[in-house]
Amino acid sequence: MDFLDILRIVFLILHFVGLASLLGGFMTQMKAIGRGEGRVIPAMFHGVLTMLVSGIVLAALASMGPNVDHAMLGMKLGIKLAVAIAVAVVVIVFRKKDPAPKGAMYAIGGLTLLNIVVAVAVPTH
């Protein structure tokens, strides 16, 4: 295992921690969202920022890998980045609103799940 492999593993772990924080923050709000009392909690804000930063590093590391179809990788990472930016915008815009609109909260959860689906289902080679 070389340095780049170790770096990739570290940032993948950080990416998962950010995901857990963001999605976990959403999931703990489900009942409150249903009542119209949901809010963007700090865990969601920190989670989305962690995911963005670690995702950008992971994208750079992935592009350096051997046997990479750069067209497929670029498409996948472009979709994931666009969705992550959309989530970040919604989180940032509504983090001071108490309560946050139901639509905004469901957008955070739905777009986060969409990013997971793209990460798992779209091949890069």
N, C-alpha and C positions, 0 to 999 in steps of 0.2 A: 504494500500500500504506500503510495507516494503522497507528497504534500497536498497536491490538488484533490486527491481522494478524501483525505482527512478534512480539508477545507469544505468540500462538498457535503460531507456528512454533518459537520458542525452547522452549516447554514441550513441544511435540510431539517435538522432538529429544531433550529430556531424558527423555521417556517412552520413546522407542525405546532410549536408552542404558540405562535401567533394565531394560527388557525383555531387551536383549542380555546384561546382567549376570546377571539371574535365570535366563533360559533357557540361556545359555551355561554358567553354573555347574552347572546340572542336567545338561546334555549331557556335560560333561567328567567327570561322575560315573557315567555309564552302566555302565561295566564294573565299577566298585567297587560300585555298587548291586546288580548281578547277583550279586556275590560276598558280598553282605551287609555290605559295608564302606563304604557311601556315607555321606557326612556333608554337613551344610549348611555350605557355605563362606562366608566373609565377602562374597564377590561376590554371592551370592544374597540375603543379608540387606540389603546396601546397594541392590541392584537392586529388591527389593520395596518398600523405603521410598521410593526415587526414583519408582517407578511410582505409588505411592499419592498422594504429594504432587503430582506433575505431573498425574496423572489428575484430581484434585480441581480443580486450576486450569483444566485443559482443559474440564472439565464446566461450570464457571462461565462460561468464555469462550464455549462452544458455546451455552449458554442465552441469550446476548445476541445471537446471530446472527440475521440476517433469514431469513424463510421457514422457520422451525424449527417442526416439529410437536412441541410440548412433551410431549404424551402419549407419543409414540414415543421421543423423546430421554430422557424420564424413565425409561421402561421399560428401555431399553438401558443407561443409566448406572447404574440400580439393580442390574441383573444384574451388570454389570462391577464395581461397588463391592463387592457381596456376595462375588463370586468373589475379588477382590483381597484383601479382608479375610480370607477363608478361607486364602488362600495365606500372607498375612502371619502369621496365627496359627500355622500349621504351621511356617513358617520360624523364628519366634521360640521356639516351644515346643521344637523339636528342634535348635536351633543349637548347644547345648552338649552334645548327646548324640553320643558317638563309639563305635560307628557309630549313625547314625540308622536307625530301622526302614525296611525297604523300602517299606512302605505309605505312610509319610510322604513319602519321597522321590518315589515315583510320584505321589502326590497333588499335590506341588509342580509337577512337570512337566505332569501332566494338566490341572490347573486353570489353569496358565499358558497352555497351548494352547487351552483352552476360552475364556479371555478374548480371545485373538487371534481365534478364530472369531467370537465375538460382535461384536468391534470391526469385523470385515470384513463379516460376513454380515447383520447386523441393520441395516436402514435407519433413518435418523432423519428422513426426510421422505416 
